[in-house]
Amino acid sequence: MLANLDLPIIASATAGADASLNAIPVEAQVLFIGMVFLGTLIVSRFSIRIGVPAILGVLILGLVINIHVLDVSHAEVEKLHVFALALLLFYAGLKTDLQSIRGFLEYGLLLAIGGVAISTLILAGAIVWLSSASGATLVPGLTETMPLGAAFLIAACLGSTDAGATLSVLRQVERQVPERVRHLLEFESSVNDPSALIIYSICLSVFTLTSGQAESMQTMALSASSSLLQKLGSGLLVGAGFGYVAKVVINHFVIDKEQLLVVAMSIAFVDYGCAHFLGGSGYVAVYVTGVFMANLHYRDAQINHQSIQEVLLPFNTMTEISIFLLFGLLVNPADLIPSLPAGIATAAALMLVARPLSVFCFQQVSPFKLRDSSLIAWCGLRGAVPLALSFNVSNAIPRLQGLDPAVAAELAHNCQSIVFIVVILNLLMQGLSLPPVCRWLSAPPTPGLSS
């Protein structure tokens, strides 16, 4: 589903590197990597103090350093991308605690699944209306538009929210954030990770069919739906099966809690591989396995979803840091400049239109007051999953139906840049504004005015 990645941004950033840099000994590269990761610790601390997510500080650190001496090939980046998405989705499944959202499970599912779909549709429409055919300039209207498939792929990349980034910022005003809202944000983020991946896969199937497949709308729909259903069905079955396999392994072979890390990591990767070879989605499988592991009961009372989360949290954090740091180190900031207008416009459309509408359209069935829903609407920070998904965009864009090959390379480059710019602006603007917005929404209502 997500393979054979081609990274034009990274390629353009590394193409001009001096050949002598490759002669740097591996010991020096290891030393450099160690110093950089120590730097991320300092930057993360500083970022939280000024009120922005720590992962944004890590990303900016990579952009500032921006040294192309690391011998990282496209194949290695692809492996990191697969590893990172699998681990992030497995951890998202472990964070899907159904007990914590009793009373609003249906609303949480509606927001996490329907909200992603609505946000993708609205954002894709905004991108088509605002961006030029190459994505390099703003051309409002329908005279010169970005290809519909490219707009949908960008919007689908940006469908997933990051509860970790949101909650890290909200720690400054933790007492003013209702506990139910925190649980909803965590649950929504966990479920909308696979939702965004599925919607991205649907867009990929629909808009990248070959001309022989796309003889009619009916043929196109049948081809896309059958492939998707096969991947989803197989992924669900394999994921559920491995959820129970994990329970048996934990009950019979785990002696100490420290062994949970070995069990969780091995189950996740065996699960992903089996689902892939059985024709299913490995990403769906690992998420479903995580959900089962989080909500099953084990023989040892000290082993539960919280203890499994605790042992996997450092690896999940390391994965997020690695994705942001890798992008910062290998992306040339100058390559982002052509896409800056479209990126800013897309970020504004996402934060001010797509995300709020995807929340408020379900207000009639929401168990939350309008003030809480307003806070939820503004807690739409994007994180590692959109960046990881964007790795695939550059490979998918040239395969879009009816796309002029002459503009394919430029469009692919700009689409990936737009996702990158949106993530930066989203983390920066919403990260800085979340605490004051939360204080404003939690303030007592003015007498005579409704809340």
MIPAFI-363669 format. One record per residue (C-alpha): residue number from 1; x, y, z. Coordinates in steps of 0.2 Angstrom, whole numbers, plus 2048, in hexadecimal, padded with zeros to 3 digits. Example, Ala and Ser with C-alpha at 12.3 -4.5 7.8 and 13.67 -1.06 7.14 Angstrom:
BEGIN
[rec 1 [83E 7EA 827]]
[rec 2 [844 7FB 824]]
END
This chain:
BEGIN
[rec 1 [800 800 800]]
[rec 2 [80E 80C 804]]
[rec 3 [81E 807 7FC]]
[rec 4 [82C 80C 7EF]]
[rec 5 [82E 81D 7F6]]
[rec 6 [836 82B 7ED]]
[rec 7 [83B 83B 7F6]]
[rec 8 [83E 84A 7EB]]
[rec 9 [841 856 7F9]]
[rec 10 [84E 84B 801]]
[rec 11 [855 847 7F0]]
[rec 12 [857 859 7EB]]
[rec 13 [85E 85D 7FC]]
[rec 14 [86C 84F 7FB]]
[rec 15 [870 850 7E9]]
[rec 16 [87C 85E 7EB]]
[rec 17 [885 857 7FA]]
[rec 18 [898 856 7F8]]
[rec 19 [89E 844 7F4]]
[rec 20 [8AC 846 801]]
[rec 21 [89F 847 80F]]
[rec 22 [89B 834 80C]]
[rec 23 [8AD 831 812]]
[rec 24 [8A8 836 824]]
[rec 25 [8AB 827 82F]]
[rec 26 [89C 81F 836]]
[rec 27 [8A2 822 848]]
[rec 28 [8A1 835 844]]
[rec 29 [88F 833 83D]]
[rec 30 [88A 829 84D]]
[rec 31 [892 837 858]]
[rec 32 [888 844 84E]]
[rec 33 [878 83A 850]]
[rec 34 [87B 839 862]]
[rec 35 [87E 84B 864]]
[rec 36 [86F 850 85A]]
[rec 37 [863 845 864]]
[rec 38 [86A 84D 874]]
[rec 39 [866 85D 86C]]
[rec 40 [854 857 869]]
[rec 41 [852 855 87C]]
[rec 42 [858 867 87F]]
[rec 43 [84D 86E 871]]
[rec 44 [83E 864 877]]
[rec 45 [83F 86B 888]]
[rec 46 [841 87D 881]]
[rec 47 [832 87A 875]]
[rec 48 [826 875 883]]
[rec 49 [82B 884 88E]]
[rec 50 [826 890 880]]
[rec 51 [816 886 87D]]
[rec 52 [819 87D 86C]]
[rec 53 [81A 86A 86A]]
[rec 54 [82B 862 86D]]
[rec 55 [82A 85A 85C]]
[rec 56 [82A 86B 853]]
[rec 57 [83A 86F 85C]]
[rec 58 [842 85F 856]]
[rec 59 [83C 863 844]]
[rec 60 [843 875 845]]
[rec 61 [854 86E 84D]]
[rec 62 [856 863 83E]]
[rec 63 [852 871 831]]
[rec 64 [85F 87C 83A]]
[rec 65 [86C 86F 83A]]
[rec 66 [867 869 828]]
[rec 67 [878 85F 826]]
[rec 68 [878 853 818]]
[rec 69 [886 848 81E]]
[rec 70 [87C 839 824]]
[rec 71 [87D 82B 818]]
[rec 72 [86A 828 817]]
[rec 73 [863 820 807]]
[rec 74 [852 820 800]]
[rec 75 [850 80E 804]]
[rec 76 [855 811 816]]
[rec 77 [848 81F 818]]
[rec 78 [83B 814 811]]
[rec 79 [83F 807 81E]]
[rec 80 [83E 814 82B]]
[rec 81 [82D 81A 824]]
[rec 82 [826 808 825]]
[rec 83 [82D 805 836]]
[rec 84 [827 816 83D]]
[rec 85 [815 815 837]]
[rec 86 [813 803 83D]]
[rec 87 [819 807 84E]]
[rec 88 [80F 818 84F]]
[rec 89 [7FF 80F 84A]]
[rec 90 [803 800 856]]
[rec 91 [805 80D 864]]
[rec 92 [7F5 816 85F]]
[rec 93 [7EC 805 861]]
[rec 94 [7F3 803 872]]
[rec 95 [7ED 815 877]]
[rec 96 [7DB 811 871]]
[rec 97 [7D4 80D 882]]
[rec 98 [7C2 80A 881]]
[rec 99 [7BF 80C 893]]
[rec 100 [7C5 81E 894]]
[rec 101 [7B8 824 888]]
[rec 102 [7A8 81C 88F]]
[rec 103 [799 826 88B]]
[rec 104 [7A0 82E 87B]]
[rec 105 [7A7 81F 871]]
[rec 106 [79C 821 863]]
[rec 107 [79F 834 861]]
[rec 108 [7B2 831 863]]
[rec 109 [7B1 824 854]]
[rec 110 [7A6 830 84A]]
[rec 111 [7B3 83E 84D]]
[rec 112 [7C2 833 849]]
[rec 113 [7BC 82B 83A]]
[rec 114 [7AE 837 833]]
[rec 115 [7B8 846 838]]
[rec 116 [7C8 840 82E]]
[rec 117 [7BD 83D 81E]]
[rec 118 [7B4 84E 820]]
[rec 119 [7C5 857 823]]
[rec 120 [7CD 84F 814]]
[rec 121 [7BF 854 808]]
[rec 122 [7BE 866 80E]]
[rec 123 [7D1 868 80E]]
[rec 124 [7D3 860 7FD]]
[rec 125 [7C6 86C 7F6]]
[rec 126 [7CF 87A 7FD]]
[rec 127 [7DF 875 7F6]]
[rec 128 [7D8 873 7E5]]
[rec 129 [7D0 884 7E6]]
[rec 130 [7DF 88D 7EC]]
[rec 131 [7EE 885 7E4]]
[rec 132 [7F5 885 7D3]]
[rec 133 [7F8 875 7C8]]
[rec 134 [80A 873 7CE]]
[rec 135 [806 878 7E0]]
[rec 136 [813 886 7DF]]
[rec 137 [808 895 7E0]]
[rec 138 [7F7 89B 7E6]]
[rec 139 [7E9 89C 7D8]]
[rec 140 [7D8 89E 7E0]]
[rec 141 [7CA 898 7D6]]
[rec 142 [7C8 889 7CA]]
[rec 143 [7D1 890 7BB]]
[rec 144 [7E2 887 7BF]]
[rec 145 [7E0 87A 7CC]]
[rec 146 [7EB 86D 7D4]]
[rec 147 [7E6 85B 7CE]]
[rec 148 [7D8 854 7D9]]
[rec 149 [7E2 845 7DD]]
[rec 150 [7F1 84F 7E4]]
[rec 151 [7E6 85A 7EE]]
[rec 152 [7DE 84A 7F6]]
[rec 153 [7EE 842 7FA]]
[rec 154 [7F4 852 803]]
[rec 155 [7E4 853 80D]]
[rec 156 [7E4 841 811]]
[rec 157 [7F6 842 817]]
[rec 158 [7F1 850 823]]
[rec 159 [7E2 846 82A]]
[rec 160 [7EA 83F 83A]]
[rec 161 [7EB 849 84A]]
[rec 162 [7F9 847 857]]
[rec 163 [7F2 846 869]]
[rec 164 [804 846 870]]
[rec 165 [808 857 869]]
[rec 166 [7F7 85E 86F]]
[rec 167 [7F8 857 880]]
[rec 168 [80A 85D 883]]
[rec 169 [805 86F 87F]]
[rec 170 [7F5 86D 88A]]
[rec 171 [7FF 868 899]]
[rec 172 [802 87B 89C]]
[rec 173 [7EF 87D 89F]]
[rec 174 [7EB 86B 8A4]]
[rec 175 [7DF 870 8B2]]
[rec 176 [7D4 879 8A6]]
[rec 177 [7D2 86B 899]]
[rec 178 [7C4 85F 89E]]
[rec 179 [7CA 84D 8A0]]
[rec 180 [7BD 847 894]]
[rec 181 [7C4 852 887]]
[rec 182 [7D5 84C 889]]
[rec 183 [7CF 83A 888]]
[rec 184 [7C6 83E 878]]
[rec 185 [7D5 846 870]]
[rec 186 [7DF 837 874]]
[rec 187 [7D2 82B 86D]]
[rec 188 [7CF 836 85E]]
[rec 189 [7E2 836 85A]]
[rec 190 [7E4 824 85C]]
[rec 191 [7D5 81F 851]]
[rec 192 [7D8 82C 843]]
[rec 193 [7EA 826 840]]
[rec 194 [7E3 816 837]]
[rec 195 [7D4 820 830]]
[rec 196 [7E0 82C 828]]
[rec 197 [7EA 81E 821]]
[rec 198 [7DB 815 81A]]
[rec 199 [7D4 825 812]]
[rec 200 [7E6 828 80B]]
[rec 201 [7E5 817 804]]
[rec 202 [7D4 81A 7FC]]
[rec 203 [7DB 82A 7F3]]
[rec 204 [7EA 820 7ED]]
[rec 205 [7DF 812 7E6]]
[rec 206 [7D3 81E 7DE]]
[rec 207 [7DE 82B 7D6]]
[rec 208 [7ED 820 7D1]]
[rec 209 [7E4 813 7C7]]
[rec 210 [7EC 80F 7B6]]
[rec 211 [7E2 815 7A7]]
[rec 212 [7DE 803 7A3]]
[rec 213 [7D6 801 7B4]]
[rec 214 [7CC 812 7B3]]
[rec 215 [7C1 80E 7A4]]
[rec 216 [7B2 814 7AE]]
[rec 217 [7AD 81B 7BF]]
[rec 218 [7A5 80A 7C3]]
[rec 219 [7B5 800 7BF]]
[rec 220 [7C0 80D 7C9]]
[rec 221 [7B4 80C 7D8]]
[rec 222 [7B4 7F9 7D8]]
[rec 223 [7C7 7F7 7D6]]
[rec 224 [7CA 803 7E4]]
[rec 225 [7BD 7FC 7F0]]
[rec 226 [7C2 7EA 7ED]]
[rec 227 [7D4 7ED 7F0]]
[rec 228 [7D0 7F7 800]]
[rec 229 [7C4 7EB 807]]
[rec 230 [7D1 7DD 805]]
[rec 231 [7DE 7E7 80E]]
[rec 232 [7D3 7EC 81C]]
[rec 233 [7CA 7DB 81E]]
[rec 234 [7DB 7D2 81F]]
[rec 235 [7E3 7DF 82A]]
[rec 236 [7D4 7DE 836]]
[rec 237 [7D4 7CB 837]]
[rec 238 [7E7 7CA 839]]
[rec 239 [7E7 7D8 846]]
[rec 240 [7DA 7D0 850]]
[rec 241 [7E2 7BF 850]]
[rec 242 [7F3 7C7 855]]
[rec 243 [7EA 7D0 863]]
[rec 244 [7E5 7BF 86B]]
[rec 245 [7F6 7B8 867]]
[rec 246 [7FE 7C6 871]]
[rec 247 [7F3 7C2 880]]
[rec 248 [7F8 7B0 87F]]
[rec 249 [80B 7B4 87E]]
[rec 250 [809 7C1 88C]]
[rec 251 [7FF 7B5 898]]
[rec 252 [80B 7A6 895]]
[rec 253 [81C 7AD 891]]
[rec 254 [81E 7BE 899]]
[rec 255 [826 7BD 8AB]]
[rec 256 [82B 7CF 8AD]]
[rec 257 [823 7DF 8A7]]
[rec 258 [834 7E4 89E]]
[rec 259 [831 7D6 892]]
[rec 260 [821 7DE 88C]]
[rec 261 [82C 7E9 880]]
[rec 262 [833 7D9 877]]
[rec 263 [821 7D2 876]]
[rec 264 [819 7E2 86F]]
[rec 265 [827 7E6 863]]
[rec 266 [828 7D4 85C]]
[rec 267 [815 7D2 85B]]
[rec 268 [813 7E3 852]]
[rec 269 [820 7DF 844]]
[rec 270 [81B 7CD 842]]
[rec 271 [809 7D3 841]]
[rec 272 [80D 7E0 834]]
[rec 273 [817 7D3 829]]
[rec 274 [80A 7C6 82A]]
[rec 275 [7FC 7D2 825]]
[rec 276 [806 7D8 816]]
[rec 277 [80A 7C7 80F]]
[rec 278 [7F7 7C2 812]]
[rec 279 [7F2 7D0 807]]
[rec 280 [7EC 7DB 815]]
[rec 281 [7F1 7EC 81C]]
[rec 282 [7FF 7EA 828]]
[rec 283 [7FB 7FC 82F]]
[rec 284 [7E9 7F7 833]]
[rec 285 [7EF 7E7 83A]]
[rec 286 [7FB 7EE 847]]
[rec 287 [7EE 7FB 84C]]
[rec 288 [7E1 7EE 84F]]
[rec 289 [7ED 7E3 859]]
[rec 290 [7F1 7F2 864]]
[rec 291 [7DF 7F5 867]]
[rec 292 [7DC 7E3 86C]]
[rec 293 [7EC 7E3 877]]
[rec 294 [7E6 7F3 880]]
[rec 295 [7D5 7ED 884]]
[rec 296 [7D8 7DA 888]]
[rec 297 [7DA 7D5 89A]]
[rec 298 [7EA 7CB 89F]]
[rec 299 [7EE 7BE 8AC]]
[rec 300 [7FA 7C9 8B5]]
[rec 301 [7F1 7D8 8BC]]
[rec 302 [801 7E3 8BA]]
[rec 303 [800 7E0 8A8]]
[rec 304 [7F4 7EB 89E]]
[rec 305 [7F3 7F8 890]]
[rec 306 [7FB 805 89B]]
[rec 307 [80B 7FA 89F]]
[rec 308 [80C 7F6 88D]]
[rec 309 [80B 808 888]]
[rec 310 [818 80D 895]]
[rec 311 [825 801 88D]]
[rec 312 [821 806 87C]]
[rec 313 [820 819 87F]]
[rec 314 [833 81C 87D]]
[rec 315 [833 813 86C]]
[rec 316 [824 81D 866]]
[rec 317 [82C 82D 86C]]
[rec 318 [83C 828 863]]
[rec 319 [833 824 853]]
[rec 320 [82A 835 853]]
[rec 321 [83B 83E 857]]
[rec 322 [843 835 849]]
[rec 323 [836 839 83C]]
[rec 324 [837 84C 840]]
[rec 325 [84A 84C 842]]
[rec 326 [84C 843 831]]
[rec 327 [841 84E 828]]
[rec 328 [84A 85D 82F]]
[rec 329 [85B 857 82B]]
[rec 330 [858 851 81A]]
[rec 331 [84C 85E 813]]
[rec 332 [854 86E 80C]]
[rec 333 [84A 87D 812]]
[rec 334 [84D 886 802]]
[rec 335 [843 878 7F9]]
[rec 336 [833 87D 803]]
[rec 337 [833 88F 7FD]]
[rec 338 [829 88C 7ED]]
[rec 339 [81B 883 7F6]]
[rec 340 [81B 890 804]]
[rec 341 [80B 899 7FE]]
[rec 342 [801 889 7FB]]
[rec 343 [807 882 80C]]
[rec 344 [802 891 816]]
[rec 345 [7F1 891 80D]]
[rec 346 [7EF 87E 810]]
[rec 347 [7F3 880 822]]
[rec 348 [7E7 88E 825]]
[rec 349 [7D9 884 81C]]
[rec 350 [7DD 875 827]]
[rec 351 [7DD 87F 838]]
[rec 352 [7CF 88B 834]]
[rec 353 [7C3 882 829]]
[rec 354 [7C6 86F 827]]
[rec 355 [7C9 86A 839]]
[rec 356 [7BC 875 841]]
[rec 357 [7AE 86F 835]]
[rec 358 [7B3 85D 837]]
[rec 359 [7B0 85F 84A]]
[rec 360 [7A1 86B 84A]]
[rec 361 [797 861 83D]]
[rec 362 [795 854 84A]]
[rec 363 [790 860 858]]
[rec 364 [77D 85A 858]]
[rec 365 [783 849 85E]]
[rec 366 [791 84F 869]]
[rec 367 [791 84C 87C]]
[rec 368 [79C 85B 87E]]
[rec 369 [797 86D 880]]
[rec 370 [79B 87A 872]]
[rec 371 [7AA 881 87C]]
[rec 372 [7B1 86F 87D]]
[rec 373 [7AE 86C 86B]]
[rec 374 [7B7 87C 867]]
[rec 375 [7C6 877 870]]
[rec 376 [7C6 866 868]]
[rec 377 [7C5 86E 857]]
[rec 378 [7D4 879 85A]]
[rec 379 [7DE 869 861]]
[rec 380 [7E2 863 850]]
[rec 381 [7F4 862 850]]
[rec 382 [7FD 858 843]]
[rec 383 [80C 84D 847]]
[rec 384 [817 83F 841]]
[rec 385 [80A 835 837]]
[rec 386 [806 843 82A]]
[rec 387 [819 844 828]]
[rec 388 [81B 832 826]]
[rec 389 [80D 830 81A]]
[rec 390 [814 83F 80F]]
[rec 391 [823 833 80B]]
[rec 392 [817 82A 7FF]]
[rec 393 [810 83A 7F7]]
[rec 394 [81F 83D 7EB]]
[rec 395 [81E 82B 7E5]]
[rec 396 [80B 82C 7E2]]
[rec 397 [809 83D 7DA]]
[rec 398 [811 837 7C9]]
[rec 399 [805 829 7C8]]
[rec 400 [7F6 834 7C9]]
[rec 401 [7E9 832 7BA]]
[rec 402 [7EA 83F 7AD]]
[rec 403 [7F9 848 7B4]]
[rec 404 [805 850 7A8]]
[rec 405 [816 848 7AA]]
[rec 406 [81E 859 7A8]]
[rec 407 [818 860 7B8]]
[rec 408 [818 84F 7C2]]
[rec 409 [829 851 7CA]]
[rec 410 [826 863 7CF]]
[rec 411 [814 85F 7D6]]
[rec 412 [81B 850 7E0]]
[rec 413 [828 85B 7E8]]
[rec 414 [81C 869 7EC]]
[rec 415 [80F 85D 7F3]]
[rec 416 [81B 856 7FF]]
[rec 417 [821 867 804]]
[rec 418 [80F 86D 807]]
[rec 419 [80D 85F 814]]
[rec 420 [81D 864 81C]]
[rec 421 [819 876 81D]]
[rec 422 [807 873 824]]
[rec 423 [80E 868 832]]
[rec 424 [81A 875 837]]
[rec 425 [80E 883 837]]
[rec 426 [800 879 83F]]
[rec 427 [80C 874 84E]]
[rec 428 [812 886 84F]]
[rec 429 [802 890 84E]]
[rec 430 [7F6 884 857]]
[rec 431 [803 87F 864]]
[rec 432 [806 891 869]]
[rec 433 [7F4 895 869]]
[rec 434 [7ED 886 872]]
[rec 435 [7F0 88C 884]]
[rec 436 [7E8 89D 882]]
[rec 437 [7DA 896 878]]
[rec 438 [7D7 889 886]]
[rec 439 [7D7 897 893]]
[rec 440 [7CB 8A1 889]]
[rec 441 [7BF 893 887]]
[rec 442 [7C0 88D 899]]
[rec 443 [7BD 89F 8A0]]
[rec 444 [7AC 8A1 8A8]]
[rec 445 [79F 8A8 89C]]
[rec 446 [79A 8BA 89C]]
[rec 447 [789 8BC 8A6]]
[rec 448 [77B 8BD 899]]
[rec 449 [784 8B3 88C]]
[rec 450 [782 8A1 889]]
[rec 451 [792 895 889]]
END
